[in-house]
Amino acid sequence: MIDNWRKATTSVDNSTCVETGWTEGLVGFRDTKQASLTGDQPKLVFSKDAARTFLTMIKSPDRANGNL
């Protein structure tokens, strides 16, 4: 279970950010707006290798140009 959710210190305080959390083997991402929900909040959870691949893909210039 991930219980150390953090958002970037450079984020604007308007709840439109992504938070990340981690355990020894997992990395999770969720929308800041979801933090106030009770129960099981929607999130994406990946192994560390899959999280690295996910971040590489979403940062890719090809994705920004609609080529993926």
mmCIF file as Biopython writes it, N, C-alpha, C and O atoms, coordinates in Angstrom:
data_model
#
loop_
_atom_site.group_PDB
_atom_site.id
_atom_site.type_symbol
_atom_site.label_atom_id
_atom_site.label_alt_id
_atom_site.label_comp_id
_atom_site.label_asym_id
_atom_site.label_entity_id
_atom_site.label_seq_id
_atom_site.pdbx_PDB_ins_code
_atom_site.Cartn_x
_atom_site.Cartn_y
_atom_site.Cartn_z
_atom_site.occupancy
_atom_site.B_iso_or_equiv
_atom_site.auth_seq_id
_atom_site.auth_asym_id
_atom_site.pdbx_PDB_model_num
ATOM 1   N N  . MET A ? 1  ? 0.841   -1.181 0.000   1.0 0.0 1  A 1 
ATOM 2   C CA . MET A ? 1  ? 0.000   0.000  0.000   1.0 0.0 1  A 1 
ATOM 3   C C  . MET A ? 1  ? 0.889   1.248  0.000   1.0 0.0 1  A 1 
ATOM 4   O O  . MET A ? 1  ? 1.845   1.346  0.769   1.0 0.0 1  A 1 
ATOM 5   N N  . ILE A ? 2  ? 0.563   2.171  -0.853  1.0 0.0 2  A 1 
ATOM 6   C CA . ILE A ? 2  ? 1.311   3.431  -0.919  1.0 0.0 2  A 1 
ATOM 7   C C  . ILE A ? 2  ? 0.647   4.432  0.023   1.0 0.0 2  A 1 
ATOM 8   O O  . ILE A ? 2  ? -0.551  4.690  -0.088  1.0 0.0 2  A 1 
ATOM 9   N N  . ASP A ? 3  ? 1.419   4.990  0.942   1.0 0.0 3  A 1 
ATOM 10  C CA . ASP A ? 3  ? 0.848   5.954  1.888   1.0 0.0 3  A 1 
ATOM 11  C C  . ASP A ? 3  ? 1.713   7.201  2.043   1.0 0.0 3  A 1 
ATOM 12  O O  . ASP A ? 3  ? 1.563   7.943  3.014   1.0 0.0 3  A 1 
ATOM 13  N N  . ASN A ? 4  ? 2.612   7.434  1.100   1.0 0.0 4  A 1 
ATOM 14  C CA . ASN A ? 4  ? 3.491   8.610  1.190   1.0 0.0 4  A 1 
ATOM 15  C C  . ASN A ? 4  ? 3.331   9.503  -0.046  1.0 0.0 4  A 1 
ATOM 16  O O  . ASN A ? 4  ? 4.327   9.895  -0.654  1.0 0.0 4  A 1 
ATOM 17  N N  . TRP A ? 5  ? 2.103   9.823  -0.417  1.0 0.0 5  A 1 
ATOM 18  C CA . TRP A ? 5  ? 1.838   10.620 -1.610  1.0 0.0 5  A 1 
ATOM 19  C C  . TRP A ? 5  ? 2.431   12.017 -1.474  1.0 0.0 5  A 1 
ATOM 20  O O  . TRP A ? 5  ? 2.319   12.652 -0.426  1.0 0.0 5  A 1 
ATOM 21  N N  . ARG A ? 6  ? 3.068   12.489 -2.553  1.0 0.0 6  A 1 
ATOM 22  C CA . ARG A ? 6  ? 3.696   13.824 -2.575  1.0 0.0 6  A 1 
ATOM 23  C C  . ARG A ? 6  ? 3.397   14.489 -3.918  1.0 0.0 6  A 1 
ATOM 24  O O  . ARG A ? 6  ? 3.286   13.820 -4.945  1.0 0.0 6  A 1 
ATOM 25  N N  . LYS A ? 7  ? 3.271   15.796 -3.892  1.0 0.0 7  A 1 
ATOM 26  C CA . LYS A ? 7  ? 3.207   16.527 -5.162  1.0 0.0 7  A 1 
ATOM 27  C C  . LYS A ? 7  ? 4.437   17.409 -5.255  1.0 0.0 7  A 1 
ATOM 28  O O  . LYS A ? 7  ? 5.070   17.718 -4.246  1.0 0.0 7  A 1 
ATOM 29  N N  . ALA A ? 8  ? 4.768   17.809 -6.461  1.0 0.0 8  A 1 
ATOM 30  C CA . ALA A ? 8  ? 5.975   18.600 -6.681  1.0 0.0 8  A 1 
ATOM 31  C C  . ALA A ? 8  ? 5.920   19.904 -5.891  1.0 0.0 8  A 1 
ATOM 32  O O  . ALA A ? 8  ? 4.869   20.535 -5.783  1.0 0.0 8  A 1 
ATOM 33  N N  . THR A ? 9  ? 7.049   20.288 -5.350  1.0 0.0 9  A 1 
ATOM 34  C CA . THR A ? 9  ? 7.104   21.546 -4.605  1.0 0.0 9  A 1 
ATOM 35  C C  . THR A ? 9  ? 6.911   22.749 -5.507  1.0 0.0 9  A 1 
ATOM 36  O O  . THR A ? 9  ? 6.585   23.835 -5.029  1.0 0.0 9  A 1 
ATOM 37  N N  . THR A ? 10 ? 7.109   22.569 -6.817  1.0 0.0 10 A 1 
ATOM 38  C CA . THR A ? 10 ? 6.909   23.670 -7.755  1.0 0.0 10 A 1 
ATOM 39  C C  . THR A ? 10 ? 5.473   23.756 -8.252  1.0 0.0 10 A 1 
ATOM 40  O O  . THR A ? 10 ? 5.163   24.602 -9.090  1.0 0.0 10 A 1 
ATOM 41  N N  . SER A ? 11 ? 4.590   22.891 -7.748  1.0 0.0 11 A 1 
ATOM 42  C CA . SER A ? 11 ? 3.197   22.888 -8.178  1.0 0.0 11 A 1 
ATOM 43  C C  . SER A ? 11 ? 2.467   24.111 -7.661  1.0 0.0 11 A 1 
ATOM 44  O O  . SER A ? 11 ? 2.757   24.615 -6.577  1.0 0.0 11 A 1 
ATOM 45  N N  . VAL A ? 12 ? 1.526   24.574 -8.444  1.0 0.0 12 A 1 
ATOM 46  C CA . VAL A ? 12 ? 0.652   25.661 -8.026  1.0 0.0 12 A 1 
ATOM 47  C C  . VAL A ? 12 ? -0.372  25.063 -7.070  1.0 0.0 12 A 1 
ATOM 48  O O  . VAL A ? 12 ? -0.765  23.909 -7.242  1.0 0.0 12 A 1 
ATOM 49  N N  . ASP A ? 13 ? -0.800  25.798 -6.094  1.0 0.0 13 A 1 
ATOM 50  C CA . ASP A ? 13 ? -1.749  25.278 -5.104  1.0 0.0 13 A 1 
ATOM 51  C C  . ASP A ? 13 ? -3.188  25.411 -5.600  1.0 0.0 13 A 1 
ATOM 52  O O  . ASP A ? 13 ? -3.991  26.138 -5.015  1.0 0.0 13 A 1 
ATOM 53  N N  . ASN A ? 14 ? -3.510  24.691 -6.698  1.0 0.0 14 A 1 
ATOM 54  C CA . ASN A ? 14 ? -4.871  24.769 -7.224  1.0 0.0 14 A 1 
ATOM 55  C C  . ASN A ? 14 ? -5.462  23.390 -7.507  1.0 0.0 14 A 1 
ATOM 56  O O  . ASN A ? 14 ? -6.451  23.280 -8.231  1.0 0.0 14 A 1 
ATOM 57  N N  . SER A ? 15 ? -4.875  22.349 -6.951  1.0 0.0 15 A 1 
ATOM 58  C CA . SER A ? 15 ? -5.380  20.977 -7.052  1.0 0.0 15 A 1 
ATOM 59  C C  . SER A ? 15 ? -5.442  20.450 -8.478  1.0 0.0 15 A 1 
ATOM 60  O O  . SER A ? 15 ? -6.289  19.609 -8.779  1.0 0.0 15 A 1 
ATOM 61  N N  . THR A ? 16 ? -4.577  20.915 -9.356  1.0 0.0 16 A 1 
ATOM 62  C CA . THR A ? 16 ? -4.535  20.374 -10.717 1.0 0.0 16 A 1 
ATOM 63  C C  . THR A ? 16 ? -3.189  19.723 -10.971 1.0 0.0 16 A 1 
ATOM 64  O O  . THR A ? 16 ? -2.614  19.863 -12.050 1.0 0.0 16 A 1 
ATOM 65  N N  . CYS A ? 17 ? -2.697  19.024 -9.987  1.0 0.0 17 A 1 
ATOM 66  C CA . CYS A ? 17 ? -1.373  18.417 -10.067 1.0 0.0 17 A 1 
ATOM 67  C C  . CYS A ? 17 ? -1.480  16.904 -9.971  1.0 0.0 17 A 1 
ATOM 68  O O  . CYS A ? 17 ? -2.527  16.347 -9.639  1.0 0.0 17 A 1 
ATOM 69  N N  . VAL A ? 18 ? -0.373  16.270 -10.270 1.0 0.0 18 A 1 
ATOM 70  C CA . VAL A ? 18 ? -0.251  14.827 -10.099 1.0 0.0 18 A 1 
ATOM 71  C C  . VAL A ? 18 ? 0.607   14.577 -8.875  1.0 0.0 18 A 1 
ATOM 72  O O  . VAL A ? 18 ? 1.639   15.218 -8.680  1.0 0.0 18 A 1 
ATOM 73  N N  . GLU A ? 19 ? 0.173   13.648 -8.064  1.0 0.0 19 A 1 
ATOM 74  C CA . GLU A ? 19 ? 0.960   13.235 -6.907  1.0 0.0 19 A 1 
ATOM 75  C C  . GLU A ? 19 ? 1.614   11.905 -7.228  1.0 0.0 19 A 1 
ATOM 76  O O  . GLU A ? 19 ? 1.097   11.118 -8.021  1.0 0.0 19 A 1 
ATOM 77  N N  . THR A ? 20 ? 2.742   11.666 -6.610  1.0 0.0 20 A 1 
ATOM 78  C CA . THR A ? 20 ? 3.411   10.383 -6.752  1.0 0.0 20 A 1 
ATOM 79  C C  . THR A ? 20 ? 3.690   9.815  -5.368  1.0 0.0 20 A 1 
ATOM 80  O O  . THR A ? 20 ? 3.910   10.546 -4.402  1.0 0.0 20 A 1 
ATOM 81  N N  . GLY A ? 21 ? 3.674   8.515  -5.305  1.0 0.0 21 A 1 
ATOM 82  C CA . GLY A ? 21 ? 3.989   7.811  -4.071  1.0 0.0 21 A 1 
ATOM 83  C C  . GLY A ? 21 ? 4.730   6.534  -4.430  1.0 0.0 21 A 1 
ATOM 84  O O  . GLY A ? 21 ? 4.707   6.115  -5.588  1.0 0.0 21 A 1 
ATOM 85  N N  . TRP A ? 22 ? 5.385   5.909  -3.462  1.0 0.0 22 A 1 
ATOM 86  C CA . TRP A ? 22 ? 6.180   4.732  -3.784  1.0 0.0 22 A 1 
ATOM 87  C C  . TRP A ? 22 ? 6.321   3.837  -2.574  1.0 0.0 22 A 1 
ATOM 88  O O  . TRP A ? 22 ? 6.167   4.253  -1.426  1.0 0.0 22 A 1 
ATOM 89  N N  . THR A ? 23 ? 6.620   2.596  -2.883  1.0 0.0 23 A 1 
ATOM 90  C CA . THR A ? 23 ? 7.025   1.607  -1.890  1.0 0.0 23 A 1 
ATOM 91  C C  . THR A ? 23 ? 8.334   1.035  -2.407  1.0 0.0 23 A 1 
ATOM 92  O O  . THR A ? 23 ? 8.902   1.561  -3.365  1.0 0.0 23 A 1 
ATOM 93  N N  . GLU A ? 24 ? 8.815   -0.022 -1.795  1.0 0.0 24 A 1 
ATOM 94  C CA . GLU A ? 24 ? 10.076  -0.610 -2.240  1.0 0.0 24 A 1 
ATOM 95  C C  . GLU A ? 24 ? 10.014  -1.066 -3.698  1.0 0.0 24 A 1 
ATOM 96  O O  . GLU A ? 24 ? 10.999  -0.922 -4.422  1.0 0.0 24 A 1 
ATOM 97  N N  . GLY A ? 25 ? 8.887   -1.609 -4.143  1.0 0.0 25 A 1 
ATOM 98  C CA . GLY A ? 25 ? 8.823   -2.141 -5.497  1.0 0.0 25 A 1 
ATOM 99  C C  . GLY A ? 25 ? 7.817   -1.476 -6.409  1.0 0.0 25 A 1 
ATOM 100 O O  . GLY A ? 25 ? 7.739   -1.830 -7.585  1.0 0.0 25 A 1 
ATOM 101 N N  . LEU A ? 26 ? 7.032   -0.510 -5.905  1.0 0.0 26 A 1 
ATOM 102 C CA . LEU A ? 26 ? 5.964   0.090  -6.698  1.0 0.0 26 A 1 
ATOM 103 C C  . LEU A ? 26 ? 6.067   1.607  -6.729  1.0 0.0 26 A 1 
ATOM 104 O O  . LEU A ? 26 ? 6.594   2.231  -5.809  1.0 0.0 26 A 1 
ATOM 105 N N  . VAL A ? 27 ? 5.555   2.181  -7.800  1.0 0.0 27 A 1 
ATOM 106 C CA . VAL A ? 27 ? 5.433   3.636  -7.931  1.0 0.0 27 A 1 
ATOM 107 C C  . VAL A ? 27 ? 3.998   3.916  -8.335  1.0 0.0 27 A 1 
ATOM 108 O O  . VAL A ? 27 ? 3.463   3.271  -9.236  1.0 0.0 27 A 1 
ATOM 109 N N  . GLY A ? 28 ? 3.372   4.881  -7.667  1.0 0.0 28 A 1 
ATOM 110 C CA . GLY A ? 28 ? 1.985   5.214  -7.971  1.0 0.0 28 A 1 
ATOM 111 C C  . GLY A ? 28 ? 1.841   6.677  -8.357  1.0 0.0 28 A 1 
ATOM 112 O O  . GLY A ? 28 ? 2.623   7.534  -7.945  1.0 0.0 28 A 1 
ATOM 113 N N  . PHE A ? 29 ? 0.809   6.935  -9.169  1.0 0.0 29 A 1 
ATOM 114 C CA . PHE A ? 29 ? 0.470   8.285  -9.602  1.0 0.0 29 A 1 
ATOM 115 C C  . PHE A ? 29 ? -1.029  8.480  -9.393  1.0 0.0 29 A 1 
ATOM 116 O O  . PHE A ? 29 ? -1.817  7.566  -9.634  1.0 0.0 29 A 1 
ATOM 117 N N  . ARG A ? 30 ? -1.422  9.675  -8.943  1.0 0.0 30 A 1 
ATOM 118 C CA . ARG A ? 30 ? -2.844  9.991  -8.812  1.0 0.0 30 A 1 
ATOM 119 C C  . ARG A ? 30 ? -3.040  11.493 -8.983  1.0 0.0 30 A 1 
ATOM 120 O O  . ARG A ? 30 ? -2.101  12.278 -8.850  1.0 0.0 30 A 1 
ATOM 121 N N  . ASP A ? 31 ? -4.254  11.866 -9.273  1.0 0.0 31 A 1 
ATOM 122 C CA . ASP A ? 31 ? -4.642  13.267 -9.418  1.0 0.0 31 A 1 
ATOM 123 C C  . ASP A ? 31 ? -4.781  13.868 -8.026  1.0 0.0 31 A 1 
ATOM 124 O O  . ASP A ? 31 ? -5.356  13.234 -7.142  1.0 0.0 31 A 1 
ATOM 125 N N  . THR A ? 32 ? -4.279  15.049 -7.815  1.0 0.0 32 A 1 
ATOM 126 C CA . THR A ? 32 ? -4.345  15.696 -6.502  1.0 0.0 32 A 1 
ATOM 127 C C  . THR A ? 32 ? -5.784  15.819 -6.012  1.0 0.0 32 A 1 
ATOM 128 O O  . THR A ? 32 ? -6.039  15.729 -4.811  1.0 0.0 32 A 1 
ATOM 129 N N  . LYS A ? 33 ? -6.718  16.022 -6.925  1.0 0.0 33 A 1 
ATOM 130 C CA . LYS A ? 33 ? -8.120  16.160 -6.531  1.0 0.0 33 A 1 
ATOM 131 C C  . LYS A ? 33 ? -8.653  14.884 -5.892  1.0 0.0 33 A 1 
ATOM 132 O O  . LYS A ? 33 ? -9.630  14.937 -5.145  1.0 0.0 33 A 1 
ATOM 133 N N  . GLN A ? 34 ? -8.035  13.744 -6.168  1.0 0.0 34 A 1 
ATOM 134 C CA . GLN A ? 34 ? -8.493  12.470 -5.618  1.0 0.0 34 A 1 
ATOM 135 C C  . GLN A ? 34 ? -8.111  12.298 -4.157  1.0 0.0 34 A 1 
ATOM 136 O O  . GLN A ? 34 ? -8.666  11.431 -3.481  1.0 0.0 34 A 1 
ATOM 137 N N  . ALA A ? 35 ? -7.190  13.088 -3.656  1.0 0.0 35 A 1 
ATOM 138 C CA . ALA A ? 35 ? -6.699  12.926 -2.283  1.0 0.0 35 A 1 
ATOM 139 C C  . ALA A ? 35 ? -7.800  13.123 -1.256  1.0 0.0 35 A 1 
ATOM 140 O O  . ALA A ? 35 ? -7.728  12.554 -0.167  1.0 0.0 35 A 1 
ATOM 141 N N  . SER A ? 36 ? -8.813  13.911 -1.573  1.0 0.0 36 A 1 
ATOM 142 C CA . SER A ? 36 ? -9.872  14.185 -0.604  1.0 0.0 36 A 1 
ATOM 143 C C  . SER A ? 36 ? -10.965 13.112 -0.605  1.0 0.0 36 A 1 
ATOM 144 O O  . SER A ? 36 ? -11.840 13.125 0.261   1.0 0.0 36 A 1 
ATOM 145 N N  . LEU A ? 37 ? -10.925 12.187 -1.565  1.0 0.0 37 A 1 
ATOM 146 C CA . LEU A ? 37 ? -11.929 11.122 -1.616  1.0 0.0 37 A 1 
ATOM 147 C C  . LEU A ? 37 ? -11.685 10.109 -0.509  1.0 0.0 37 A 1 
ATOM 148 O O  . LEU A ? 37 ? -10.539 9.854  -0.137  1.0 0.0 37 A 1 
ATOM 149 N N  . THR A ? 38 ? -12.734 9.544  0.007   1.0 0.0 38 A 1 
ATOM 150 C CA . THR A ? 38 ? -12.586 8.491  1.004   1.0 0.0 38 A 1 
ATOM 151 C C  . THR A ? 38 ? -12.638 7.141  0.298   1.0 0.0 38 A 1 
ATOM 152 O O  . THR A ? 38 ? -13.163 7.035  -0.810  1.0 0.0 38 A 1 
ATOM 153 N N  . GLY A ? 39 ? -12.106 6.132  0.927   1.0 0.0 39 A 1 
ATOM 154 C CA . GLY A ? 39 ? -12.097 4.808  0.320   1.0 0.0 39 A 1 
ATOM 155 C C  . GLY A ? 39 ? -10.933 4.635  -0.629  1.0 0.0 39 A 1 
ATOM 156 O O  . GLY A ? 39 ? -9.912  5.311  -0.505  1.0 0.0 39 A 1 
ATOM 157 N N  . ASP A ? 40 ? -11.090 3.731  -1.574  1.0 0.0 40 A 1 
ATOM 158 C CA . ASP A ? 40 ? -10.024 3.421  -2.521  1.0 0.0 40 A 1 
ATOM 159 C C  . ASP A ? 40 ? -10.011 4.448  -3.648  1.0 0.0 40 A 1 
ATOM 160 O O  . ASP A ? 40 ? -10.889 4.438  -4.511  1.0 0.0 40 A 1 
ATOM 161 N N  . GLN A ? 41 ? -9.026  5.324  -3.642  1.0 0.0 41 A 1 
ATOM 162 C CA . GLN A ? 41 ? -8.936  6.405  -4.624  1.0 0.0 41 A 1 
ATOM 163 C C  . GLN A ? 41 ? -8.348  5.901  -5.935  1.0 0.0 41 A 1 
ATOM 164 O O  . GLN A ? 41 ? -7.461  5.049  -5.919  1.0 0.0 41 A 1 
ATOM 165 N N  . PRO A ? 42 ? -8.831  6.416  -7.088  1.0 0.0 42 A 1 
ATOM 166 C CA . PRO A ? 42 ? -8.259  6.017  -8.378  1.0 0.0 42 A 1 
ATOM 167 C C  . PRO A ? 42 ? -6.782  6.394  -8.464  1.0 0.0 42 A 1 
ATOM 168 O O  . PRO A ? 42 ? -6.378  7.487  -8.066  1.0 0.0 42 A 1 
ATOM 169 N N  . LYS A ? 43 ? -5.998  5.477  -8.985  1.0 0.0 43 A 1 
ATOM 170 C CA . LYS A ? 43 ? -4.564  5.734  -9.130  1.0 0.0 43 A 1 
ATOM 171 C C  . LYS A ? 43 ? -3.993  4.764  -10.145 1.0 0.0 43 A 1 
ATOM 172 O O  . LYS A ? 43 ? -4.597  3.735  -10.446 1.0 0.0 43 A 1 
ATOM 173 N N  . LEU A ? 44 ? -2.843  5.095  -10.661 1.0 0.0 44 A 1 
ATOM 174 C CA . LEU A ? 44 ? -2.072  4.198  -11.518 1.0 0.0 44 A 1 
ATOM 175 C C  . LEU A ? 44 ? -0.909  3.695  -10.683 1.0 0.0 44 A 1 
ATOM 176 O O  . LEU A ? 44 ? -0.195  4.490  -10.072 1.0 0.0 44 A 1 
ATOM 177 N N  . VAL A ? 45 ? -0.712  2.395  -10.651 1.0 0.0 45 A 1 
ATOM 178 C CA . VAL A ? 45 ? 0.382   1.810  -9.873  1.0 0.0 45 A 1 
ATOM 179 C C  . VAL A ? 45 ? 1.189   0.905  -10.802 1.0 0.0 45 A 1 
ATOM 180 O O  . VAL A ? 45 ? 0.637   0.042  -11.483 1.0 0.0 45 A 1 
ATOM 181 N N  . PHE A ? 46 ? 2.497   1.117  -10.816 1.0 0.0 46 A 1 
ATOM 182 C CA . PHE A ? 46 ? 3.404   0.395  -11.695 1.0 0.0 46 A 1 
ATOM 183 C C  . PHE A ? 46 ? 4.569   -0.184 -10.899 1.0 0.0 46 A 1 
ATOM 184 O O  . PHE A ? 46 ? 4.883   0.281  -9.804  1.0 0.0 46 A 1 
ATOM 185 N N  . SER A ? 47 ? 5.203   -1.207 -11.468 1.0 0.0 47 A 1 
ATOM 186 C CA . SER A ? 47 ? 6.510   -1.610 -10.950 1.0 0.0 47 A 1 
ATOM 187 C C  . SER A ? 47 ? 7.467   -0.454 -11.249 1.0 0.0 47 A 1 
ATOM 188 O O  . SER A ? 47 ? 7.147   0.424  -12.051 1.0 0.0 47 A 1 
ATOM 189 N N  . LYS A ? 48 ? 8.625   -0.450 -10.614 1.0 0.0 48 A 1 
ATOM 190 C CA . LYS A ? 48 ? 9.577   0.646  -10.870 1.0 0.0 48 A 1 
ATOM 191 C C  . LYS A ? 48 ? 9.993   0.711  -12.330 1.0 0.0 48 A 1 
ATOM 192 O O  . LYS A ? 48 ? 10.087  1.802  -12.892 1.0 0.0 48 A 1 
ATOM 193 N N  . ASP A ? 49 ? 10.247  -0.448 -12.965 1.0 0.0 49 A 1 
ATOM 194 C CA . ASP A ? 49 ? 10.634  -0.452 -14.375 1.0 0.0 49 A 1 
ATOM 195 C C  . ASP A ? 49 ? 9.502   0.051  -15.265 1.0 0.0 49 A 1 
ATOM 196 O O  . ASP A ? 49 ? 9.739   0.823  -16.194 1.0 0.0 49 A 1 
ATOM 197 N N  . ALA A ? 50 ? 8.278   -0.380 -14.987 1.0 0.0 50 A 1 
ATOM 198 C CA . ALA A ? 50 ? 7.132   0.066  -15.784 1.0 0.0 50 A 1 
ATOM 199 C C  . ALA A ? 50 ? 6.885   1.564  -15.581 1.0 0.0 50 A 1 
ATOM 200 O O  . ALA A ? 50 ? 6.509   2.253  -16.529 1.0 0.0 50 A 1 
ATOM 201 N N  . ALA A ? 51 ? 7.087   2.073  -14.377 1.0 0.0 51 A 1 
ATOM 202 C CA . ALA A ? 51 ? 6.916   3.506  -14.119 1.0 0.0 51 A 1 
ATOM 203 C C  . ALA A ? 51 ? 7.935   4.314  -14.915 1.0 0.0 51 A 1 
ATOM 204 O O  . ALA A ? 51 ? 7.607   5.368  -15.461 1.0 0.0 51 A 1 
ATOM 205 N N  . ARG A ? 52 ? 9.166   3.822  -14.983 1.0 0.0 52 A 1 
ATOM 206 C CA . ARG A ? 52 ? 10.209  4.500  -15.761 1.0 0.0 52 A 1 
ATOM 207 C C  . ARG A ? 52 ? 9.806   4.548  -17.242 1.0 0.0 52 A 1 
ATOM 208 O O  . ARG A ? 52 ? 9.962   5.579  -17.896 1.0 0.0 52 A 1 
ATOM 209 N N  . THR A ? 53 ? 9.290   3.437  -17.764 1.0 0.0 53 A 1 
ATOM 210 C CA . THR A ? 53 ? 8.846   3.378  -19.157 1.0 0.0 53 A 1 
ATOM 211 C C  . THR A ? 53 ? 7.665   4.319  -19.382 1.0 0.0 53 A 1 
ATOM 212 O O  . THR A ? 53 ? 7.621   5.026  -20.390 1.0 0.0 53 A 1 
ATOM 213 N N  . PHE A ? 54 ? 6.712   4.336  -18.459 1.0 0.0 54 A 1 
ATOM 214 C CA . PHE A ? 54 ? 5.542   5.212  -18.547 1.0 0.0 54 A 1 
ATOM 215 C C  . PHE A ? 54 ? 5.972   6.679  -18.606 1.0 0.0 54 A 1 
ATOM 216 O O  . PHE A ? 54 ? 5.498   7.427  -19.462 1.0 0.0 54 A 1 
ATOM 217 N N  . LEU A ? 55 ? 6.862   7.093  -17.708 1.0 0.0 55 A 1 
ATOM 218 C CA . LEU A ? 55 ? 7.323   8.483  -17.697 1.0 0.0 55 A 1 
ATOM 219 C C  . LEU A ? 55 ? 8.087   8.836  -18.963 1.0 0.0 55 A 1 
ATOM 220 O O  . LEU A ? 55 ? 7.930   9.936  -19.492 1.0 0.0 55 A 1 
ATOM 221 N N  . THR A ? 56 ? 8.907   7.925  -19.452 1.0 0.0 56 A 1 
ATOM 222 C CA . THR A ? 56 ? 9.632   8.162  -20.699 1.0 0.0 56 A 1 
ATOM 223 C C  . THR A ? 56 ? 8.648   8.374  -21.841 1.0 0.0 56 A 1 
ATOM 224 O O  . THR A ? 56 ? 8.831   9.271  -22.664 1.0 0.0 56 A 1 
ATOM 225 N N  . MET A ? 57 ? 7.600   7.547  -21.891 1.0 0.0 57 A 1 
ATOM 226 C CA . MET A ? 57 ? 6.617   7.660  -22.961 1.0 0.0 57 A 1 
ATOM 227 C C  . MET A ? 57 ? 5.854   8.987  -22.889 1.0 0.0 57 A 1 
ATOM 228 O O  . MET A ? 57 ? 5.693   9.659  -23.907 1.0 0.0 57 A 1 
ATOM 229 N N  . ILE A ? 58 ? 5.379   9.373  -21.688 1.0 0.0 58 A 1 
ATOM 230 C CA . ILE A ? 58 ? 4.570   10.587 -21.630 1.0 0.0 58 A 1 
ATOM 231 C C  . ILE A ? 58 ? 5.400   11.856 -21.815 1.0 0.0 58 A 1 
ATOM 232 O O  . ILE A ? 58 ? 4.848   12.907 -22.138 1.0 0.0 58 A 1 
ATOM 233 N N  . LYS A ? 59 ? 6.707   11.777 -21.618 1.0 0.0 59 A 1 
ATOM 234 C CA . LYS A ? 59 ? 7.593   12.922 -21.854 1.0 0.0 59 A 1 
ATOM 235 C C  . LYS A ? 59 ? 8.103   12.976 -23.287 1.0 0.0 59 A 1 
ATOM 236 O O  . LYS A ? 59 ? 8.758   13.945 -23.672 1.0 0.0 59 A 1 
ATOM 237 N N  . SER A ? 60 ? 7.816   11.960 -24.072 1.0 0.0 60 A 1 
ATOM 238 C CA . SER A ? 60 ? 8.346   11.838 -25.426 1.0 0.0 60 A 1 
ATOM 239 C C  . SER A ? 60 ? 7.837   12.948 -26.348 1.0 0.0 60 A 1 
ATOM 240 O O  . SER A ? 60 ? 6.647   13.262 -26.331 1.0 0.0 60 A 1 
ATOM 241 N N  . PRO A ? 61 ? 8.725   13.549 -27.155 1.0 0.0 61 A 1 
ATOM 242 C CA . PRO A ? 61 ? 8.279   14.539 -28.143 1.0 0.0 61 A 1 
ATOM 243 C C  . PRO A ? 61 ? 7.312   13.929 -29.147 1.0 0.0 61 A 1 
ATOM 244 O O  . PRO A ? 61 ? 6.440   14.628 -29.662 1.0 0.0 61 A 1 
ATOM 245 N N  . ASP A ? 62 ? 7.449   12.638 -29.436 1.0 0.0 62 A 1 
ATOM 246 C CA . ASP A ? 62 ? 6.522   11.989 -30.361 1.0 0.0 62 A 1 
ATOM 247 C C  . ASP A ? 62 ? 5.103   12.000 -29.795 1.0 0.0 62 A 1 
ATOM 248 O O  . ASP A ? 62 ? 4.142   12.182 -30.542 1.0 0.0 62 A 1 
ATOM 249 N N  . ARG A ? 63 ? 4.968   11.808 -28.493 1.0 0.0 63 A 1 
ATOM 250 C CA . ARG A ? 63 ? 3.635   11.836 -27.882 1.0 0.0 63 A 1 
ATOM 251 C C  . ARG A ? 63 ? 3.056   13.241 -27.993 1.0 0.0 63 A 1 
ATOM 252 O O  . ARG A ? 63 ? 1.879   13.407 -28.314 1.0 0.0 63 A 1 
ATOM 253 N N  . ALA A ? 64 ? 3.867   14.236 -27.732 1.0 0.0 64 A 1 
ATOM 254 C CA . ALA A ? 64 ? 3.390   15.622 -27.805 1.0 0.0 64 A 1 
ATOM 255 C C  . ALA A ? 64 ? 2.927   15.977 -29.213 1.0 0.0 64 A 1 
ATOM 256 O O  . ALA A ? 64 ? 2.049   16.822 -29.387 1.0 0.0 64 A 1 
ATOM 257 N N  . ASN A ? 65 ? 3.508   15.343 -30.203 1.0 0.0 65 A 1 
ATOM 258 C CA . ASN A ? 65 ? 3.130   15.608 -31.593 1.0 0.0 65 A 1 
ATOM 259 C C  . ASN A ? 65 ? 2.034   14.672 -32.092 1.0 0.0 65 A 1 
ATOM 260 O O  . ASN A ? 65 ? 1.673   14.722 -33.268 1.0 0.0 65 A 1 
ATOM 261 N N  . GLY A ? 66 ? 1.500   13.825 -31.224 1.0 0.0 66 A 1 
ATOM 262 C CA . GLY A ? 66 ? 0.433   12.915 -31.602 1.0 0.0 66 A 1 
ATOM 263 C C  . GLY A ? 66 ? 0.902   11.745 -32.444 1.0 0.0 66 A 1 
ATOM 264 O O  . GLY A ? 66 ? 0.104   11.166 -33.180 1.0 0.0 66 A 1 
ATOM 265 N N  . ASN A ? 67 ? 2.177   11.378 -32.358 1.0 0.0 67 A 1 
ATOM 266 C CA . ASN A ? 67 ? 2.728   10.321 -33.185 1.0 0.0 67 A 1 
ATOM 267 C C  . ASN A ? 67 ? 2.822   8.978  -32.481 1.0 0.0 67 A 1 
ATOM 268 O O  . ASN A ? 67 ? 3.454   8.066  -33.013 1.0 0.0 67 A 1 
ATOM 269 N N  . LEU A ? 68 ? 2.223   8.818  -31.311 1.0 0.0 68 A 1 
ATOM 270 C CA . LEU A ? 68 ? 2.271   7.506  -30.637 1.0 0.0 68 A 1 
ATOM 271 C C  . LEU A ? 68 ? 0.981   6.784  -30.843 1.0 0.0 68 A 1 
ATOM 272 O O  . LEU A ? 68 ? 0.815   5.665  -30.359 1.0 0.0 68 A 1 
#
